[in-house]
Amino acid sequence: MNATKEFAALLIVALVAAACGRDQDRPIKDRLRASEPLTEDDIARAFDAVGRAMSGKGPRVKHGALTRQLDEKERAQLFNVLGDPRGLADAGLRAIDGAMVRGVRAPATSPQSEIEATGTVWIDVSSLLPRRYEFTYAMPGFGDTAFDLVFENTP
C-alpha cells in the first residue's frame, strides 16, 4: 500500500513539474499573440523564450519538401537579429502557412550603403521558433530576399 501511495505521489509531482515547464513560456506566448506593439522588454523576454525553444535544435532552410543547412550569410542574417534585442521594433502579427507569427525587425546591412534595409524574423507564437527571415530594402526592386525555417534536433 505504501509503495502505491509513493508511486502516486511521484506521478503527481512529475505531472506538475512537466506542466510547469510547459507553462513557463505561457505569458510570453500570450503577449506575442496580443495585438498591442511589443516593447523592448517584451522583445527581450521573447528572445529568452526563443533561445530556450531553439536549444538542442539546428535551423535549416526549407524549400518546398526539401531542407538544407543555412549558408554562412543566411546564418549571420538570422542571428544578427536574434543576437541582441536592443533597438529592435515590433513588426506585428501575420499568418505563415496557417501558423500565427510575430515579427521582430532590425536594421540590416545593405550592400548598397545609400539604401536602407531591414531584417525581420517571424517567430511562431505557439512553438516560439523562428519560422521565416526576410531581408527588405527601403526601396522596391533592389532584390528583397526571404527564407523559411525549420528546426531539427541536433545530436
C-alpha positions in Angstrom: 0.0 0.0 0.0 2.8 2.4 0.8 4.5 1.7 -2.5 1.3 2.6 -4.3 1.0 5.9 -2.4 4.6 6.7 -3.1 4.2 5.9 -6.8 1.0 8.1 -6.9 2.8 11.0 -5.2 5.8 10.7 -7.6 3.5 10.6 -10.5 1.7 13.7 -9.4 5.0 15.5 -8.8 6.2 14.5 -12.3 3.0 15.7 -13.9 3.1 19.0 -12.1 6.7 19.5 -13.0 6.0 18.8 -16.6 3.0 21.2 -16.7 5.1 23.9 -15.0 7.8 23.5 -17.6 5.3 23.9 -20.4 3.7 26.9 -18.8 7.0 28.7 -18.2 6.6 30.5 -21.5 2.8 30.9 -21.5 2.9 34.6 -20.5 5.3 35.5 -23.4 3.3 33.4 -25.8 0.1 35.2 -24.8 2.0 38.6 -25.2 3.2 37.6 -28.7 -0.4 36.8 -29.6 -1.7 40.2 -28.4 -2.2 43.0 -31.0 -0.5 45.7 -28.9 3.0 46.5 -30.1 5.8 44.8 -28.2 8.1 46.9 -26.0 11.9 46.4 -25.9 11.4 44.4 -22.6 8.7 42.2 -24.3 11.2 41.5 -27.1 14.0 40.7 -24.7 11.7 38.2 -22.8 10.6 36.7 -26.1 14.2 36.2 -27.2 14.9 34.4 -23.9 12.0 32.1 -24.7 13.1 31.7 -28.3 16.6 30.7 -27.1 15.0 28.0 -24.9 12.9 26.7 -27.7 15.9 26.6 -30.1 18.1 24.8 -27.6 19.3 21.5 -29.0 17.8 22.2 -32.4 19.5 23.2 -35.6 17.9 25.7 -38.0 17.5 24.7 -41.7 16.2 26.5 -44.7 13.0 25.0 -46.2 12.4 25.0 -50.0 9.1 23.1 -50.6 9.7 19.5 -49.5 13.5 19.9 -49.3 15.6 21.3 -46.5 19.2 22.4 -46.4 21.7 23.9 -44.0 21.8 27.7 -43.7 24.7 29.1 -45.6 27.1 31.5 -43.8 25.3 34.6 -45.0 21.9 33.3 -44.0 23.1 32.2 -40.6 24.7 35.7 -40.0 21.5 37.5 -41.1 19.3 35.4 -38.8 21.5 35.5 -35.7 22.2 39.3 -36.1 18.6 39.9 -35.4 18.3 37.2 -32.7 21.6 38.1 -31.0 20.6 41.4 -29.3 17.0 42.6 -28.6 18.1 46.2 -28.1 16.9 48.6 -30.8 14.5 46.1 -32.4 11.0 47.0 -33.5 7.8 45.0 -33.5 6.6 44.1 -37.0 3.2 42.9 -35.9 1.2 39.7 -36.4 0.5 37.7 -39.5 0.0 34.1 -40.6 2.5 31.9 -42.4 1.2 28.5 -43.6 -1.6 28.7 -41.2 0.6 29.5 -38.2 0.4 32.8 -36.3 3.7 34.6 -36.2 5.1 37.8 -34.7 7.7 39.8 -36.5 10.7 41.5 -34.9 12.5 43.9 -37.2 16.1 45.2 -37.0 18.3 47.5 -39.2 20.3 45.3 -41.7 23.5 45.9 -43.5 22.8 46.8 -47.2 25.3 46.1 -49.9 24.3 49.5 -51.3 25.2 51.8 -48.5 22.9 54.6 -49.7 19.8 52.3 -49.4 18.5 51.3 -46.0 17.5 47.7 -45.4 15.8 45.8 -42.6 15.9 42.2 -41.4 12.8 40.7 -39.9 12.5 37.4 -38.1 9.0 36.0 -37.8 8.5 33.9 -34.7 5.9 31.2 -34.3 3.8 32.3 -31.3 3.0 28.7 -30.4 6.4 27.0 -30.7 8.5 30.1 -30.2 10.7 29.0 -33.0 11.7 31.4 -35.9 9.6 30.5 -39.0 10.9 33.0 -41.6 13.6 35.6 -42.2 13.0 38.5 -44.6 15.6 41.0 -45.8 13.9 44.0 -47.3 15.3 47.2 -48.9 13.7 50.6 -48.2 13.2 51.0 -52.0 11.4 48.3 -54.0 13.1 46.4 -56.8 16.5 46.0 -55.2 16.3 42.3 -54.5 14.5 41.6 -51.3 15.1 38.1 -50.1 13.4 35.7 -47.7 13.8 32.1 -46.4 11.6 29.8 -44.4 13.0 27.9 -41.4 12.5 24.5 -39.8 14.3 23.2 -36.8 15.7 19.7 -36.3 17.0 18.1 -33.2 20.8 18.1 -33.1 22.8 15.2 -31.8 
